[in-house]
Protein backbone atom coordinates (compact mmCIF):
# COMPACT_ATOMS: atom_id res chain seq x y z
CA UNK A 1 0.00 0.00 0.00
CA UNK A 2 1.38 3.42 -0.97
CA UNK A 3 2.11 6.00 1.71
CA UNK A 4 -0.66 8.18 0.29
CA UNK A 5 -3.15 5.33 0.72
CA UNK A 6 -2.04 4.71 4.31
CA UNK A 7 -2.41 8.40 5.06
CA UNK A 8 -5.88 8.42 3.46
CA UNK A 9 -6.92 5.42 5.57
CA UNK A 10 -6.00 7.04 8.88
CA UNK A 11 -7.38 10.42 7.90
CA UNK A 12 -10.63 8.64 6.98
CA UNK A 13 -10.78 6.95 10.37
CA UNK A 14 -10.06 10.21 12.17
CA UNK A 15 -12.83 11.95 10.28
CA UNK A 16 -15.09 9.00 11.06
CA UNK A 17 -14.48 9.54 14.78
CA UNK A 18 -15.23 13.23 14.35
CA UNK A 19 -18.54 12.60 12.58
CA UNK A 20 -19.40 9.91 15.13
CA UNK A 21 -19.66 12.51 17.87
CA UNK A 22 -22.48 14.22 15.99
CA UNK A 23 -24.25 10.92 15.30
CA UNK A 24 -23.94 9.90 18.95
CA UNK A 25 -25.44 13.22 20.03
CA UNK A 26 -28.33 12.82 17.57
CA UNK A 27 -28.98 9.24 18.70
CA UNK A 28 -28.91 10.27 22.38
CA UNK A 29 -31.33 13.13 21.73
CA UNK A 30 -33.66 10.76 19.88
CA UNK A 31 -33.46 8.24 22.73
CA UNK A 32 -34.33 10.88 25.32
CA UNK A 33 -37.40 11.98 23.36
CA UNK A 34 -38.53 8.53 22.16
CA UNK A 35 -37.02 5.86 24.44
CA UNK A 36 -39.49 3.14 23.43
CA UNK A 37 -39.41 3.85 19.71
CA UNK A 38 -35.60 3.92 19.82
CA UNK A 39 -35.46 0.17 20.39
CA UNK A 40 -38.48 -0.76 18.29
CA UNK A 41 -37.88 -3.29 15.57
CA UNK A 42 -40.54 -5.12 13.64
CA UNK A 43 -40.01 -8.82 13.12
CA UNK A 44 -39.72 -9.62 9.41
CA UNK A 45 -39.64 -13.36 8.80
CA UNK A 46 -41.97 -13.50 5.80
CA UNK A 47 -40.88 -12.19 2.40
CA UNK A 48 -43.11 -9.28 1.28
CA UNK A 49 -45.45 -10.22 -1.55
CA UNK A 50 -43.93 -7.65 -3.94
CA UNK A 51 -40.72 -9.71 -3.98
CA UNK A 52 -42.60 -12.76 -5.26
CA UNK A 53 -44.22 -10.99 -8.18
CA UNK A 54 -43.88 -13.47 -11.11
CA UNK A 55 -43.81 -10.52 -13.49
CA UNK A 56 -40.35 -9.66 -12.14
CA UNK A 57 -38.93 -13.14 -12.63
CA UNK A 58 -38.01 -16.29 -10.76
CA UNK A 59 -35.60 -16.60 -7.84
CA UNK A 60 -32.45 -18.67 -8.12
CA UNK A 61 -28.95 -19.20 -6.73
CA UNK A 62 -25.49 -19.63 -8.21
CA UNK A 63 -22.74 -21.27 -6.17
CA UNK A 64 -19.43 -19.54 -6.87
CA UNK A 65 -15.99 -20.36 -5.47
CA UNK A 66 -16.47 -18.35 -2.27
CA UNK A 67 -20.13 -17.41 -2.02
CA UNK A 68 -23.65 -18.31 -3.03
CA UNK A 69 -25.28 -15.50 -5.00
CA UNK A 70 -29.04 -14.98 -5.10
CA UNK A 71 -30.63 -13.62 -8.27
CA UNK A 72 -33.96 -12.97 -9.94
CA UNK A 73 -34.18 -13.76 -13.66
CA UNK A 74 -36.72 -13.29 -16.42
CA UNK A 75 -36.78 -13.64 -20.21
CA UNK A 76 -35.78 -16.16 -22.86
CA UNK A 77 -32.47 -17.85 -22.05
CA UNK A 78 -31.56 -17.89 -25.75
CA UNK A 79 -31.42 -14.08 -25.77
CA UNK A 80 -28.42 -11.96 -24.68
CA UNK A 81 -27.73 -11.50 -20.98
CA UNK A 82 -28.44 -8.19 -19.29
CA UNK A 83 -26.94 -8.27 -15.80
CA UNK A 84 -28.00 -5.76 -13.11
CA UNK A 85 -25.81 -4.88 -10.11
CA UNK A 86 -27.28 -2.77 -7.28
CA UNK A 87 -25.74 -0.35 -4.80
CA UNK A 88 -26.02 0.59 -1.09
CA UNK A 89 -28.32 0.05 0.79
CA UNK A 90 -30.29 -1.85 -1.84
CA UNK A 91 -30.77 -5.30 -3.36
CA UNK A 92 -32.04 -6.82 -6.62
CA UNK A 93 -35.48 -5.20 -6.29
CA UNK A 94 -34.12 -1.75 -7.22
CA UNK A 95 -34.15 -2.94 -10.84
CA UNK A 96 -37.87 -3.84 -10.92
CA UNK A 97 -38.73 -1.31 -13.64
CA UNK A 98 -35.87 -2.41 -15.87
CA UNK A 99 -36.59 -6.14 -15.37
CA UNK A 100 -40.10 -5.61 -16.67
CA UNK A 101 -39.00 -3.40 -19.57
CA UNK A 102 -36.12 -5.42 -21.02
CA UNK A 103 -37.25 -9.00 -20.45
CA UNK A 104 -38.70 -9.15 -23.96
CA UNK A 105 -35.32 -8.60 -25.63
CA UNK A 106 -32.86 -9.98 -23.06
CA UNK A 107 -32.36 -12.59 -20.41
CA UNK A 108 -32.51 -10.11 -17.53
CA UNK A 109 -30.81 -11.09 -14.27
CA UNK A 110 -30.66 -8.90 -11.14
CA UNK A 111 -28.39 -10.13 -8.36
CA UNK A 112 -27.92 -9.56 -4.66
CA UNK A 113 -24.25 -8.71 -4.22
CA UNK A 114 -22.34 -10.71 -1.63
CA UNK A 115 -23.35 -9.42 1.78
CA UNK A 116 -26.83 -8.38 0.65
CA UNK A 117 -30.32 -9.87 0.62
CA UNK A 118 -30.32 -13.63 0.23
CA UNK A 119 -26.71 -13.93 -0.98
CA UNK A 120 -23.99 -15.23 1.34
CA UNK A 121 -22.48 -12.80 3.83
CA UNK A 122 -18.89 -13.81 4.64
CA UNK A 123 -17.46 -12.18 7.75
CA UNK A 124 -14.48 -9.86 7.79
CA UNK A 125 -13.71 -6.61 6.00
CA UNK A 126 -11.25 -8.26 3.62
CA UNK A 127 -14.13 -10.23 2.05
CA UNK A 128 -15.52 -6.94 0.72
CA UNK A 129 -12.40 -5.82 -1.08
CA UNK A 130 -13.60 -4.73 -4.52
CA UNK A 131 -11.48 -7.46 -6.11
CA UNK A 132 -13.73 -10.03 -4.43
CA UNK A 133 -16.87 -8.71 -6.12
CA UNK A 134 -15.04 -8.44 -9.44
CA UNK A 135 -14.14 -12.11 -9.09
CA UNK A 136 -17.78 -12.93 -8.28
CA UNK A 137 -18.99 -11.30 -11.51
CA UNK A 138 -16.27 -13.03 -13.53
CA UNK A 139 -17.52 -16.42 -12.30
CA UNK A 140 -21.20 -15.49 -12.42
CA UNK A 141 -21.52 -14.75 -16.14
CA UNK A 142 -20.36 -18.18 -17.37
CA UNK A 143 -22.23 -19.84 -14.47
CA UNK A 144 -25.42 -18.33 -15.90
CA UNK A 145 -24.53 -19.86 -19.26
CA UNK A 146 -23.18 -16.81 -21.10
CA UNK A 147 -19.89 -15.60 -22.56
CA UNK A 148 -20.62 -11.89 -22.09
CA UNK A 149 -23.34 -9.46 -21.05
CA UNK A 150 -24.74 -5.98 -21.13
CA UNK A 151 -23.76 -4.82 -17.64
CA UNK A 152 -26.04 -2.33 -15.85
CA UNK A 153 -24.96 -0.94 -12.49
CA UNK A 154 -25.73 1.75 -9.91
CA UNK A 155 -23.90 3.27 -6.93
CA UNK A 156 -21.59 0.65 -5.32
CA UNK A 157 -22.54 -1.78 -8.06
CA UNK A 158 -21.23 0.86 -10.44
CA UNK A 159 -17.88 1.06 -8.67
CA UNK A 160 -17.57 -2.71 -9.09
CA UNK A 161 -18.73 -2.58 -12.71
CA UNK A 162 -16.19 0.11 -13.70
CA UNK A 163 -13.36 -2.06 -12.36
CA UNK A 164 -14.78 -5.31 -13.71
CA UNK A 165 -15.22 -3.95 -17.24
CA UNK A 166 -11.67 -2.59 -17.31
CA UNK A 167 -10.19 -5.86 -16.10
CA UNK A 168 -12.40 -8.26 -18.08
CA UNK A 169 -13.30 -6.45 -21.28
CA UNK A 170 -14.17 -9.69 -23.06
CA UNK A 171 -17.09 -10.27 -20.68
CA UNK A 172 -18.85 -6.92 -21.22
CA UNK A 173 -20.44 -5.94 -24.54
CA UNK A 174 -21.78 -2.62 -23.29
CA UNK A 175 -21.72 -0.90 -19.91
CA UNK A 176 -24.61 1.18 -18.56
CA UNK A 177 -23.82 3.16 -15.43
CA UNK A 178 -26.15 5.08 -13.14
CA UNK A 179 -24.97 7.73 -10.68
CA UNK A 180 -21.53 6.32 -10.06
CA UNK A 181 -18.17 7.68 -11.25
CA UNK A 182 -15.00 5.57 -11.50
CA UNK A 183 -13.41 5.23 -8.06
CA UNK A 184 -10.24 7.08 -9.02
CA UNK A 185 -12.30 9.90 -10.45
CA UNK A 186 -14.42 10.10 -7.31
CA UNK A 187 -11.45 10.22 -4.95
CA UNK A 188 -9.53 12.84 -6.93
CA UNK A 189 -12.66 14.99 -7.29
CA UNK A 190 -13.47 14.76 -3.58
CA UNK A 191 -9.93 15.90 -2.72
CA UNK A 192 -10.55 19.10 -4.71
CA UNK A 193 -14.26 19.75 -4.08
CA UNK A 194 -15.44 20.94 -0.68
CA UNK A 195 -19.06 20.35 -1.72
CA UNK A 196 -18.38 16.70 -2.51
CA UNK A 197 -16.29 16.31 0.64
CA UNK A 198 -19.26 17.45 2.71
CA UNK A 199 -21.64 15.13 0.87
CA UNK A 200 -19.29 12.20 1.49
CA UNK A 201 -19.31 12.50 5.28
CA UNK A 202 -20.98 9.10 5.66
CA UNK A 203 -18.06 7.39 3.85
CA UNK A 204 -15.82 8.49 6.73
CA UNK A 205 -18.45 7.76 9.39
CA UNK A 206 -18.70 4.18 8.12
CA UNK A 207 -15.03 3.62 8.98
CA UNK A 208 -15.73 3.35 12.71
CA UNK A 209 -17.00 0.05 14.20
CA UNK A 210 -20.50 -0.72 15.51
CA UNK A 211 -22.00 2.80 15.49
CA UNK A 212 -22.94 2.89 11.77
CA UNK A 213 -24.78 -0.42 12.11
CA UNK A 214 -26.60 0.85 15.20
CA UNK A 215 -27.61 4.09 13.53
CA UNK A 216 -29.21 2.17 10.64
CA UNK A 217 -31.12 -0.22 12.92
CA UNK A 218 -32.68 2.08 15.55
CA UNK A 219 -36.38 2.91 15.43
CA UNK A 220 -37.13 0.05 13.02
CA UNK A 221 -34.55 1.20 10.45
CA UNK A 222 -35.84 4.75 10.36
CA UNK A 223 -32.54 5.98 8.84
CA UNK A 224 -32.76 3.43 6.02
CA UNK A 225 -36.25 4.63 5.19
CA UNK A 226 -35.01 8.23 5.23
CA UNK A 227 -32.17 7.43 2.81
CA UNK A 228 -34.63 6.01 0.30
CA UNK A 229 -37.59 8.36 0.75
CA UNK A 230 -36.39 11.51 2.51
CA UNK A 231 -37.36 14.81 0.93
CA UNK A 232 -33.74 15.76 0.35
CA UNK A 233 -33.10 12.49 -1.51
CA UNK A 234 -35.94 12.82 -4.00
CA UNK A 235 -37.27 9.33 -4.56
CA UNK A 236 -40.90 8.42 -3.90
CA UNK A 237 -41.49 4.87 -2.73
CA UNK A 238 -44.67 3.04 -1.72
CA UNK A 239 -45.05 1.58 1.77
CA UNK A 240 -44.92 -2.03 0.55
CA UNK A 241 -41.73 -1.23 -1.37
CA UNK A 242 -40.10 0.26 1.74
CA UNK A 243 -41.05 -2.90 3.61
CA UNK A 244 -39.23 -4.90 0.94
CA UNK A 245 -36.04 -2.90 1.55
CA UNK A 246 -36.37 -3.24 5.30
CA UNK A 247 -36.94 -6.97 4.93
CA UNK A 248 -33.80 -7.36 2.81
CA UNK A 249 -31.68 -5.16 5.07
CA UNK A 250 -32.88 -6.95 8.21
CA UNK A 251 -31.40 -10.28 7.07
CA UNK A 252 -28.69 -11.37 9.55
CA UNK A 253 -25.34 -9.87 8.73
CA UNK A 254 -26.47 -7.44 6.02
CA UNK A 255 -25.89 -4.22 7.98
CA UNK A 256 -22.26 -5.01 8.75
CA UNK A 257 -21.53 -6.59 5.37
CA UNK A 258 -22.91 -3.65 3.40
CA UNK A 259 -20.94 -1.12 5.47
CA UNK A 260 -17.82 -3.27 5.10
CA UNK A 261 -17.76 -2.26 1.43
CA UNK A 262 -16.83 1.25 2.60
CA UNK A 263 -14.38 0.02 5.21
CA UNK A 264 -12.58 -2.15 2.69
CA UNK A 265 -12.30 0.79 0.31
CA UNK A 266 -9.87 2.60 2.62
CA UNK A 267 -7.96 -0.56 3.61
CA UNK A 268 -7.65 -2.10 0.13
CA UNK A 269 -7.64 0.72 -2.43
CA UNK A 270 -8.25 -0.56 -5.98
CA UNK A 271 -5.26 -0.76 -8.30
CA UNK A 272 -4.95 1.09 -11.59
CA UNK A 273 -6.90 -0.50 -14.43
CA UNK A 274 -6.72 -0.31 -18.25
CA UNK A 275 -8.98 2.00 -20.21
CA UNK A 276 -12.41 0.69 -21.14
CA UNK A 277 -12.91 0.16 -24.86
CA UNK A 278 -16.55 -0.98 -25.01
CA UNK A 279 -19.36 1.62 -25.35
CA UNK A 280 -20.32 3.15 -22.00
CA UNK A 281 -23.48 5.08 -21.13
CA UNK A 282 -23.91 6.96 -17.87
CA UNK A 283 -27.41 8.05 -16.83
CA UNK A 284 -27.14 10.67 -14.09
CA UNK A 285 -29.88 11.98 -11.80
CA UNK A 286 -28.95 15.61 -11.12
CA UNK A 287 -30.73 15.88 -7.75
CA UNK A 288 -28.27 13.45 -6.21
CA UNK A 289 -27.82 14.24 -2.50
CA UNK A 290 -24.64 12.15 -2.33
CA UNK A 291 -22.72 12.92 -5.53
CA UNK A 292 -22.03 16.16 -7.38
CA UNK A 293 -23.43 16.34 -10.91
CA UNK A 294 -19.96 17.16 -12.28
CA UNK A 295 -18.94 13.58 -11.50
CA UNK A 296 -21.17 12.41 -14.33
CA UNK A 297 -18.45 13.39 -16.78
CA UNK A 298 -15.69 11.52 -14.89
CA UNK A 299 -16.14 8.44 -17.07
CA UNK A 300 -14.44 10.29 -19.92
CA UNK A 301 -11.11 9.69 -18.21
CA UNK A 302 -11.41 5.88 -18.25
CA UNK A 303 -13.63 5.09 -21.26
CA UNK A 304 -12.79 5.63 -24.93
CA UNK A 305 -16.43 5.57 -26.07
CA UNK A 306 -18.40 7.46 -23.43
CA UNK A 307 -21.87 9.02 -23.39
CA UNK A 308 -23.63 10.71 -20.48
CA UNK A 309 -27.32 11.56 -20.21
CA UNK A 310 -28.52 13.85 -17.42
CA UNK A 311 -32.03 13.72 -15.94
CA UNK A 312 -32.60 16.99 -14.13
CA UNK A 313 -35.52 15.92 -11.94
CA UNK A 314 -34.11 12.57 -10.82
CA UNK A 315 -32.35 11.81 -7.54
CA UNK A 316 -29.52 9.39 -6.79
CA UNK A 317 -32.04 6.57 -7.27
CA UNK A 318 -32.48 7.51 -10.91
CA UNK A 319 -33.65 4.08 -12.14
CA UNK A 320 -36.55 4.17 -9.64
CA UNK A 321 -37.26 7.92 -9.81
CA UNK A 322 -37.68 8.25 -13.57
CA UNK A 323 -37.84 4.70 -14.96
CA UNK A 324 -39.46 5.72 -18.26
CA UNK A 325 -36.66 8.15 -19.09
CA UNK A 326 -33.98 5.74 -17.91
CA UNK A 327 -35.42 2.91 -19.98
CA UNK A 328 -35.65 5.18 -23.02
CA UNK A 329 -31.98 6.20 -22.73
CA UNK A 330 -31.00 2.56 -22.29
CA UNK A 331 -33.00 1.44 -25.33
CA UNK A 332 -31.53 4.15 -27.57
CA UNK A 333 -28.01 3.30 -26.43
CA UNK A 334 -28.47 -0.44 -26.95
CA UNK A 335 -29.81 0.07 -30.47
N, C-alpha and C positions, 0 to 999 in steps of 0.2 A: 504494500500500500504506500503510495506517495505521501510525502510530508504534508502536502496540501490537503490530501484526503483525511489524514489523521487529524489535522487542525480543524477541518470542517466537522469531523465527527464530534470532537470535544466541544467545539463552539455550539453545535446543534444540541448537545446534551445540556450545556449551560443555559441556553435559551429555553430549553424545555423545562428546566427547573424554575426559571423566571416566570414563564407563562403558567406553570403549575400553581404558583401562589394565587393568581387571579382565579383559576378554576376552583381551587380549594375554598377560597372566600365565597364564590358564587354557590358552590355546593352547600357550604355551611349555612349561608343565608336561606337557601331553599329548604334545608332541613329544619331550621328554626321556625319557618313559616308553615311548612307542610310536613311535619314529622312522619305522619302515617303514609302519605302519598310517596314520600321519599323512598321507602322500601317496597312499595307496591310493585308486583310483577305478576302479570297474568300467565297462567299455565297454558302452554301451547304445544299439545301433544298430537293434535290432528291437523293434517295439512289443509290449508284453506282451499275451498272448492275452485277458486280461480286458477290454482296451480295444476288442477287436473282437467282443465278445459281441453277436450280432444282436438279442438280447432288449432291449438298451439303446437300439438305434436305428442309424441309418446316419450316416456321417460326410459332412460337406459344408463348403463355404466360401461366404462372401458377400464380395464386393469392395465396400468402402465408399470414401468420398472419399480417406481417408488410409491405411487399412489393410485387410488381408484378415483376416477373422474366421473361425476354425474353429468348427464346431458339430456336435453330435450330435442328431438329431431322430428322433422316433417318433410314431406316431398318425395318425389321419385328418386330412388337410389341410383338410377342410371344417369341422372342429371348432375351437373357440376356441383361441387361442395361449396357452400357459403358458411363459413365458421365465424361465430360471434363470441367475443370475449369481453366480459363486463369489467366494471371498475369497483371502487369502494364507495359506500358500503352496500353493494348490490349483490345480485346473483342472476341466473339465466333469465329471469322473468322481465328484466329491463328491456329485453329485445322483443317483447310480445307483438308490437306493431310491425316490426320487420319480419318476424317469423310468418305472420299471416300474409304479408304482402309478397314475399319472394319465394314462397313455397311452390308456386306454380312453375317457376323457371329453374329452381335450384333444389338441391338437397340441403335444407337449412338445419344447422345444428348450433344450439346455444349451450355453452358449458357453464358449470360452476367451477371456477378456478380452485386449485388446491387451497384448503383452508376455509372455503365458503360452502354454504348450503349443504348439500348431501354428498359432496366430495370429501375425500380423506383430509384430515387435519393433523399432519405430523407436528410434533412439538419441537421447539427450538427455533431461534431466530434464523439460524443458518439455512433452514429448510425453506426460507422465503427470499433467499438470494434470487435476483431476477434470472440468473442462469438456470435455476431449477424450473421455473415456469416456461422458459424457452425450451428446455429439454422435454417438458411435458407436451408442448405443442408439436414438437418434432416427432414424438412417438404417436401422438393422437391422430394425426392426419392419415398415416398409413393404417393405423388400427381401425379407423372408420372405413377403410377400403378405398382410399384415394391417394393420388400421387401429388396433388396440389390443391389449392383452394383460393377462393376470394376471401380475404381475411378482413373482418369488420370488428373494430375495437373502440373502446371508450375509457377515458380516465386511466386507472392503473392497467386495465387491459390494453390500453393504447401504448403505455410505456413498454409493456412486454412485447407488443406487436411490432413496434419500431425496431427493437433489438432483434427479434426473431426474423423479421423480413430481411434485415441487413446480413444476418449470419447464415440464413437458409433461403437464399433467393429462389432456388429451384422449387420450393414448396409453396410459393405465393405468386399467383397470377396477377392479382391486383390487391391493393391495400386501401381500405376505407377507414379513416380515422375520425374520431369525434371528440372534440375538446380535450386534446392531449398533445403537447409538443414532444419532440424527442427529449430524452432526459438531459443530455448535454446542453441543449438549447434552453431548457427550463432553468438549469442551475446557473448558467452564465447570465441569463436574463435577470434572475432573482438577485444576483450579486450586484447588478447595476440599477435595479428598479426598486425604489422604496415602496411603491404601491404594491408590487408583487410580493415583496418581503413581508409586508403587513398581512396580505391575504394568506400567506403560507404559514402563519403562526402555528396552526395545528400540526404541521409536519414536524416542528420542533417539539411541541407538546407531546406528541406520540413517542418521543424518544425515552421518556421516563417510564418506569414500570408501574403496573397496577392502576394508577390513577386514570389513565385514558379509558381503560376497560370499565372502571366504576362509573365514570361520567357518562358513558353510553348506555349503561344498564339502569341507572336510577329512574324512579318514577315511570316504570314500565317502558323503558327505552324512549323517553320523551325527547332526548337529544337526537336520536336517530330519526324520529318523525320530523323534527324541526329541520334537519339537514335536507330531507326530501320534499318537504312541503312548506317550509318557512317562507314568509313574504319576501325576504331578501334573496331567496334562492330561486324563486320564479315558477317552479313546477307545480301543477295542480294534480293531485292524486286522490282517487276515491278511497273511502274507508276500508273496503275489502282489499284494495291493493296495498295499503299501508300495513294491514294485518299480514299480508303475504311477506312483506319485507321483514316485519318483526318476527314472524315465524322462522324465516330463514336465518336471521341474525341471532335468534335465541338458541340455535342448535349448539350443543356443547362444543366449546373450543373456538367458535367462530370469532368472537370478539378479540381474543388474543391473536389468533392467526391472522386476521385481517389487518390488525395494527402492526404485526410483525413485518409486513411488507415495507412499511415506512422505517422501521428500526433497521431492517437489513440494508436499506438503501444507503444509510450512513456508515454501516460497518463493511459492506461489500459493494463499493461503487462499481458500476458497470464499466467494462473496458471499451476502448475505442472500437468502432465497427466500420465496415466498408460502406460506401455510398449505396443507396437503394436505386436499382435500375428499373424496377417495374413501375407502372403508373400508380400514383398515390393521390387520393382525394381526401382532403380534410373538410369536414362540415363543422362549423364553429358557431355555437350559441353565444351571442355578444353580451348577454346579461349574466355572464358567468361570475358568481360571487367568489370563486376560488382562483381563477386564472385570468390574467389580463388578455384582452382581445389581440394585442400585438403579438402574442405567442402563436396565433394562428398561422403566421407566416414563417415560423421557425423551421418548418419542414423543408423549406427551400435549401437549407444548408446541408441536408442529408439525402435528399431525393433529387434525381436528375429530371424526373417527369412529374411535376408537382402542381396540383390545383387546389385552391381553397375557396369554399363557398361560405359566406357569412349569413347567419339568420339573426336579424337584429332583435327580434322579440323573444328569442329562445334563451333559456338559462343553461347552466352546466349540463343539465339532463336533456340535451337537445333532442335525442331520439324519442323521448317520451313527451316533451313539450310540444314539438311541432312535427309529429310523425309524417304527415302528408308531404311537407316540404323536404324533410330528410329523405323520404322514400323517392321523391321525384329527383332529387340530386343524385341519389345512388343509381337510379334507373338510367338517367342520362349518361352518367359516367361509365356504367357497365356496357352500354350500347356503343 
